[in-house]
Amino acid sequence: MSYMFYASNINSLDFSNFKTNKVTDMKYMFYYGSFDPLNLSSFDTSAVTNMKGIFSYYEATSLDLSMFNTNSVEDMSNMFECSKIISLNLSTFDMKKVIDVSSMFRLISGLQNLTLWKSDINSIITMKYTFSKTGLEFLDLSSINTTGVENMYYIFEGSARLSSINFGNFDTSKVTTMVGMFSDCSSLEELNLSSFDTSNVQYMNGLFSGCKGLKSINVSSFNMKNVIEINHMFKEISLEYLDISYLNTSNVQSMLGLFYEANQLKSINFGNFDTSKITSFKEMFSYCLSLESLNLSSFNTDKIKTMERMFYSCTNLKSINFESFNTKEVEDMNLMFYNCKSLISLDLSIFNTSSLKNTKQMFSGCSSLENINLSNFVTSKVTNMESMFYGCSSLKDLDISHFSTESIVNMKSMFYNCNSLENLKLPIINIEKGIIDTESMFYECNSLKTVNITSVYTLNLHSTENMFYNNRNLSTLILPKINTYWVNSMSGMFYHCESLISFNLSNLDTSWIKNMKEMFKGCYSLQFLDLSGINTKNVENMNSLFYDCKNLTSLDLGSFNTDSLTNMDSIFYGCNSLSYLNIKSFNTASVTKMSYTFYNCWNLTSIDLLSFDTRKVVNIYGTYV
């Protein structure tokens, strides 16, 4: 009789003549049924072994099962799942043969009252999702026998209204997984689990995850000798203080995101918290917004390979005790201290980084950081330093001259918005064949006066866009020989380098460049610019190339090849000291944009434009003003 009335539109049923004494399978029999009332008083279920989903998605709000015979039933999984039942009394249920009650009451969001069975004999093995996402506020488990249960995976998960549970003699002695057991039970304020036997539990991932109303928790009796995973165990809990000094974690192998988003947590007592078998600290304290100090001196980090996002957005964290840290195996420190905006000083001199490969955004957003000791940092294997010091706006001095660079491929935005940085000692770049992305590398470093980039070999760059963007105080710039075969754009490369008087661009190969938009825009102090060696044969965009170069008096662009040029909007805009300009070689046959080309070039009294072809130009507004 399985699926017999599946999604039926019948409103009423008369079972008085039904002979069901030999029926063994009734799974999903009334699935999505809307029978109200459903009279099952004469319904013989004595031989039924499978009641899986029999009333799941049941549309009526009431159901009388007082005459139901469940003597032979083995499977009650999904029995009432997603139904609209408000009250259920299962006190007459015989559960002696039932093995599986997984998702039995799952997603009954309107359930207000539930009376469970009483049983001295228990055969139930699986209670996965049994009470997940119900509407219950109170749950009495004191009558049920759970001595044989092995799986309590997400058993109470998502029951957001549940504020109290009477465990009675709830037996967990054979349970091997408690993954997500109380996850997202956001109304629970107290949990006394002192009676729980966890001696066989292996998995406690997400055990209390999302318990945002929790004010106290008692796990002092937890025996965790067999536990191997506690990922996200305390994720999003609302506790301010947590004592885990008594937890035996000697066999735990994974703690991913252990305190993730526990944003009210102010203090943690680790005691002798054992991390000797852990290989990852990824996201361990991410978004612990209220933590001000951390003493991690008891941590054993000998096997740790990743510390990615370990302290991510710990915005109030001011001090960390790393004294026991052994980081010799760590390969990834990506985003490790991201947005730790209250950290003023960091001494990482004890860090052994011989295996380190990734430091992307490691200190990004540490806006209060004034001192950082990286004196023993080894970076010979590091490939990615993108945004490593991004937004370290209080940092004035930084010496990374000892950094090894032979493996580097990405330095994009490395010092982005380090706007207080006055003294920067860079390493000698020692890459023979590798290609480096330096886009926005010194973006908004407007306190830097000198940048000296030296390279053993010709420097192969992938991108230089906005590389020195808004370096207003930069007066000395030394560049090595640069190969730009892989570079398409130098847009904004020297944008508002207002203190630079002259450039030596003899080492700059531009033969593959397509975009020079705003390359020298706002270089107010620029008095001399030798561009005789610049190759522009592939350049399509010169929009605002020399915009507001107010002190340039002479500009010889006779060597410029503009066969590919389409955009020269505002190219000389605001060059009001310019009195000599050689653009006789300009081929403008492909140019479509010429607006404000010579706008505010007050001192330019004559210019030869005989070679200009403007047949394709669609916008020439303001060109000669």
N, C-alpha and C positions, 0 to 999 in steps of 0.2 A: 504493500500500500504506500510505498515511498512516492513522494511527489503527487499523490492522488488528487489533491485539491490545490495544487501549486498555482498561486496567483489567480485563484478562482474569483468570479464576480458573484457567486451564490451568497445570499444573505443569511439563509438558515438551513440547517441540516437536521434530519431525524435519523438517529443511529439505533433506534429501538429494535430494528430487524437485522442489524448488522451482526454477522457472525465473525468475530475477529479472534476467537480463542486460539487459532493456530498461526496467526500473523506474527512474524518475527521482526519485520523491518517497516518502520513508520517514519523513516527519515524525511524531513521536509514535507510532511504530509499536509500541513495547514499553512505552509509558507505563504506569506502575504494574504492570508485569509482575513475576511472582515465579518465573520459570523459573530453575531451578538444578539442573544447569548448563545454560547456553545455548550450544549448539554451532553456531557460525557459520562453521566452516571451509569449508563448501561454498557459503556464501552469496555470490552474485555481486552486488557493489555498484558495479561499474565504471561504470554509467551514472547512478548516483544523484547528483543535484545538491543535494537538500535532506535533511539529517539533523537538522533542528531538533527538539530534544526527544525524539529517538529512544529514549533510555534514561532520560529524566527520571522521577523517582520509582521507579526500578527497585529492587525489593525485595531481590534477591540481593546478596551482599557481594563477589562476584568476577565478572570478565568478561574473557574472552580475545578480544582484537580484533586479534591478530597477523596474521590473514589478511584483515583488512578492506582493501578497495580504496577509497581516498578520492580517486582521481585527478580525478574530476569534481565533487566536492562544493564547493559555494559557501557553504552555510549550515550552520554547526555550533552555532548559538546554542541555549542551554538543553539541550545534548546530554545531559549527565549530571546536570542540576539536581535537587537533593533526593534523589538516589539513596542507597543504603546501601552503596555500593562502598567498600572499604577501601584497595585498591591498584589503580592503573591504569598500564599501560605503553602509551604511544602513540608509541613511537619509530619505528614503521613507517608512521605516518600521512604521506601525501603532502598537503601543505597549499598547493600552488602556486596553486590556484584559490579557496581559501576566503577569503571576504570578511568574514564575521561570526562571531565566537566569543563574543558577548555571553552572559553567565551560563552559560557552558559547564560550569563546575564549581561553580557557585553552590549554597550550602547543602548541600554534601556534608560534613556535620559529622563523619562518621567517617573521612574520607579521611586516610590516614597516609603513603602513598607515591604520588608522581606523577612519572612520567617523560614528559617532553614530546617532541614531534616535533623533527626537525632539518630545517632548510630554508634553502637559499641564496636561493630566490626567495620573495618575499612579496607577497600580494595582500590580506592582512587590513587592513581599514579600522577595524573596530569591535571593541574589547575591553571594552565596558561590562560591569561586574560579573563579569568572567570568573572571578576567583578569590575572589569575595565569600563570606564566611562559611563557609570550608572548615575542616576540622580539622587542616590541615597545620601542622607546626612549622618546616619548612624548604622553601624553594621555589627550584629551580634554573631560571633563565630564560636561561642562557648559550647554549643551543642554538637558541633561536627567533629568527626574523627579524621585526622589527617596523618595518621601514623605511617602510611605507606606512600605519601606524596613525595615525588622526586622533582617535579617541575612546577615552580611558582612564577614563571616568566611573566612579568607585567600583570600580575594578578589583580592589583587595585589601580592600575595605571589610569590616569586621566579622570578619576572620579573627583571632580573639582569641588563638589559640595560636601564631600565626606569629611566630617570634623572629629569623629570619634569611632574607634574600633575596640570592641571587647574581644580580646584574643582568647580569654579563658585558658584552656590547656592546649592551645594551638600547637600542634606537634610539627616541628621542622627538622627532625633528626635525620631524615633520609633525603632531604632536599639538596640538590646539587646546583641548581641555578635560581638565583633571586634577582636576575636582571630586571631592572625597571620596576621592581615590586611596588614601590610607593611613588613612582614618578608622576609628576603633575597632579598630585593630591594637594592642591594649593590651599585648602581650608584646614588641613591638619595642623594643629598647634603643638601637640605633644605626642611623642611616640616612646612608649616604654616597652622595649624589646628585650628586657632582661631575662625573659623566659625562653627566648629563642635559642634553639640548639643549631649552631651553624657549623658543626664539626665536619660535615660532608660537603658543604657548599664550595663550589669552585669559581662561580661567576657572580659578582656583585655589581656589575656595570650599571650605572644609573639608578642605583638602589633608592636614593632619596632625591634624585634629580627633579627640579621644579617644585619642591616642597617650599613654596614661597611664604607660607604662613607659619612655618615651624619656629617655635620659641624654645623648645627643649627636646633633647633626644638622648635616650639611654641605650647605648650599645656596649656597655661595660663588660657584658658577659660574652660578647662575640668571640667565638673560637674561629680564627681565620687561618688555621694551619694549612688547609688545603686550597685556600683561595688563590687563584692565579691572575684574575682580572678584576680591577676596580675602576675602570674607565668611567669618568663623569659621575662617580658615586655621590659627590656632594654638589653637583652642578645646580646652580640657581637657588640653593638653600638660603633662607633668610636669617640664619643664626648670626650673631655678632661674635660669639666665642665658640671655639671648637677644640675639644681635647681628644686627640687621637693617639696619645702617648701609649695607651694600653693595647692598641691594635697590633696583632702579630702579622706583619706583612712580609715575612722572611721568604715566602714562596711566590709572592706577587710578581708577575712579569710585565704587567701593563697598567699604567696609571693615567692614560691619556685624558687631559682636561679634567683632572680630579676635582678642582675647585672652580671650574669654569663658570663665570658670571655669578659667583657667590658675592654679590656686590655690597652686602651689608657686613660681611665678615671683617672684623677688626683685628682679631688675634687668633693664632693657631698654636696649640701646644703639641709639638711633634714628639717630644721625648726622644725615644730611641727608634723612631719610625725607620723601618728597614727598607732601603731602596736598592739593595745590592744586586737584585736580579733584573732591575728595570733597564730597558734600552732606550726609552723615549720619555722626555718630559714635555712633550708638545702640549701647548695650551694649558699647562698645569694650573697657573694662577690667572689666566686670561680674564680680564674684566673684573678682577677683585678690586673694585673701585674704592673701598674703604680701608684697605690694608695700608698701614704706614711703615711698618717694619717687618722684616722676615729674618728669622734665624734658621739658616739651613745648614748649620755646622755639623749636624748629625747625618746629613745626607751622604750616601755612598754613590758616587757618580762614575765609577770605574767602567761601567758598560754602556753608558749613555752615548747614543749616536746623534740624537736630535734634541735641541732645546728651542725649536721653532715656536714662536709666540708664547714662550714660557711665562713672561710677565706682561703680556700684551695689554695695553690700556689699564695698567695699575696706576691710575692717575694721581693717587695720593701717596704712593710708595716713596719713602725718603731714604731708607737704608736697607741693605741686604748683606747678610753675613755669608760670604762664599768660602770661608777659610778652609773648608774640607774638600772643596771642589777639585776633582780630577777630570779634566776635559780632554784628555789625550785622544779619546775615541770619537769625540763629537765632530760631526761633519756639517751639521746645519744649525746656524744661529739666526736664521731668517726671522726678522720681526721680534727678536727676543725681548727687547726693551721698548718696543713701539709705544709711543704716547705715554711713557712714564714721565709725565710733565712736572713732577715734583722732585725728581732726582736732581741733586745739585752736583754731586761728585760720585765718580765710579772708578774704583781701583781694580782693574782686571789683570794686574801684573802677574798674578798666580796662574792665570789661565794658560794651559798648554793647548795650542791650537794647531798642532802639527798635522792633524787630519781634517781640519776645517776646509769646507768647499764653498759654503754659501753664507755671506754676511749681508744679504739684501735687507735694507731697511732696519738693520739691527738696532740703531739708536734713533731712528726716525721719530720725530715729534717730541724728543726729550728737550723741551724748550727752556728748561731751567738749568740744564747741565752746563756747568762752568769748567769743570775739570774732569778729564778722563785719562786714565793711565793705561796705555796699550803697549807699554815698553817691551813686553815679551811676546807680543803677537807675532805668530808665524803665519804668513799668508801664501806660502808657496803653492798650495793646492786650491786656493780660492779662485773661483771663476766669476762670481757675481758679487759686486759691491754696489749694485744699484741702490741709490737713495740711502746709503749707509748712515750718513749724518744729516739726512734731510730734516730741516726745521730745527736743528740744534742752534737756536737763535741767540743763546747766551754764551756760547763757546767762543772764546777770544783767541786761544792758542791751541794749535794741534800739530803734533809732530808724528807723522807716519812715514818718515824718510826711510825707516828700516823695513817697511813692507816689501815683500817679494811680489812681483807682478807677472811672472812668467806664464801664469795660467789664466790671467784676467781676460774676460771678453766683454764685461759690462761694468762701466763706471757712470752710467746714466744718472743724472740728478744726484750725484754722490754727496755734494755739499750744498744742495738746493736750499736757499733761504737761510744759510748760515750768515745772517746779516750783521753779526757782531765780530765775526772772524777777522782778526787783524794779521795774525802770523800763522802761515801754513807752510809746513815743510813736507813737500811731496817726495815720493820715492822715485828712483830712476826706473823708467819703464824698460823692461828687458824682455821684449817679445819680438821674436824674429819673423814669425809667419802669422800669428794670431791677429784677429780684427777686434777692435774695441769700440763700443758704443759710448760716446761722451756727450750725448745730447743733454743740454741743461746742466752740465756737470757743476758749474760754478754759478748757477742761476741765483740772482739777488744776493750774491756775496758782496754787498756794497760797502764793506769796510776794508776789504782786501786792497792793498796797494801794490803788491808784487805777486805775480804768478810765474813760476819758472818750471816749465815742463820739459824734462830732458829724457831722451830715449837713446838706448844703445844702437838700435836699428831704426830704419825708416818706420815711422808710426803709421800703422794701418788702421784707419778709422772707419766706423760704420755710419756714424751720424755726428754732426757738430752743431745741429740746430740749437739755438739759444744757449750755446756753451758758456759764454761770458755775459749773459743777459743781465743788464742793469748793474754791472760792476762799476758803480759811479766813481769810486776812489782809485780804481786801478790805473796806475801811472806807468808801471813796468810790466811788460808781457814778453816772455821768452818762449818761443815755440820751436820744437824740433822739426826735422824734415817730415812732412806728412803726406802719406799716400791716400788720396780720397777716391780711389777707384770704386769703392762700395758706397760712397756718399752721394745722395741725390740732392740734399738740401743743406745750405748754410744759412738758412733764414734766421735772422735775429742773432747771429753768432756773436757780434760785438755790440749789440743793442744797448744804447745809453752807457757806453764806456766813456763817461764824460770827462775823465781826467787824462786820457791817453792823448799825447801830443802827436805821436807818429807810430806807424806800424812797420814792422819788418815782415813782409809777407813772402819773402823770397823762397821760404821753405814750404809754401803752401801750394800743393798741386790741385788745381780746380778744373781740370780738363773733363771731369765727368759730372760736374755740378749742373743741376737744372733750375734750382731755386736759390736766389740771392736776396729774397725779400727782406728789407729792413736790416741788412747785414751790418751796415755802419750807422744806422739811424740813431740820432741823438748823441753822436760823438762830438760834443760841443767844442772840445779843446783841440781837436785834430787840425793840425796846421799843414802837414805834409803827408802825402799818400802816394807811394810809388806802386802803380798797378801795371807796370810794363810787362811783368812776367805772368800776369793773371790770364788764364785761358778761359774764355767765356763761350766757346763755340756751341756748347749744349745748353746754355742758360736760357730759360724760357721766361722767368719772372725776375724782374729787377725793381719791382714795386717798392718805393721809398728807400732805395739802396743807400743814398747819401742824405736822406731826410734830416734837416736841422744840423748839418755839419757846418755850423755858423762861422767857424774860423778858417775854413779852407778858402784860400785865395786863388789857387791854381789847380787845375785838374786835367791831366792829359790822358784821355781814354782812346788815343789814336790806335792802340793795339787791340782794342776790343772787337771781337767777332760777335756780331749780334744776329746772325742768320736765323737763329732759333727763337729769338726774342718775340714774345707776344704781349707782355705787360710791362710798361714803364711809367705807370701812374706814380706821380709825386717823386720821381727818381731824384730830382735836385731840389725838392721843396725846402724853402727856408735857408738855402745856402746863400745868405745875404752878404757875405764877404767875397764871394766868388767873382773874380774879374776876368779870368781866363778859363775857357772850357773848350777842349778839343774833342769833338764827337764826329769829325768828318767821315770816319770809317763806318759809322752806324748804318746798318741795313735795317730799315724799319718796314720792309715789305710784308712781314707777318704780324706786325704789331696791331692789336685791336684796342688797347687801352693806353691813352696818353694824357689823362686829366691831371692838372696841376703840375705838369712836368717841370716848369721853370718858375713856379709860384714863389714870390718873395725873393727872387734872385736880383736884388736891387742894383748891385754893382756890375752886373753882366750887361755891358753896353752893346756888345755885338756878338753874334753867333752865326756860324755858317750851317744852314739847314737845307742847302740845295739838294743834298742827297736823300732827304727824308721822303719816304713814300707813305702817304697816309690814306691810301685807298681802302684799307681794311679797318681803319680806326672807327670805332663806334662811339667813343667818349673822349672828347678833347677839351672838356670844360676846364677853364682856369689855367690853361697851359702857359700862357704868356703874361699873366698878371704880375 
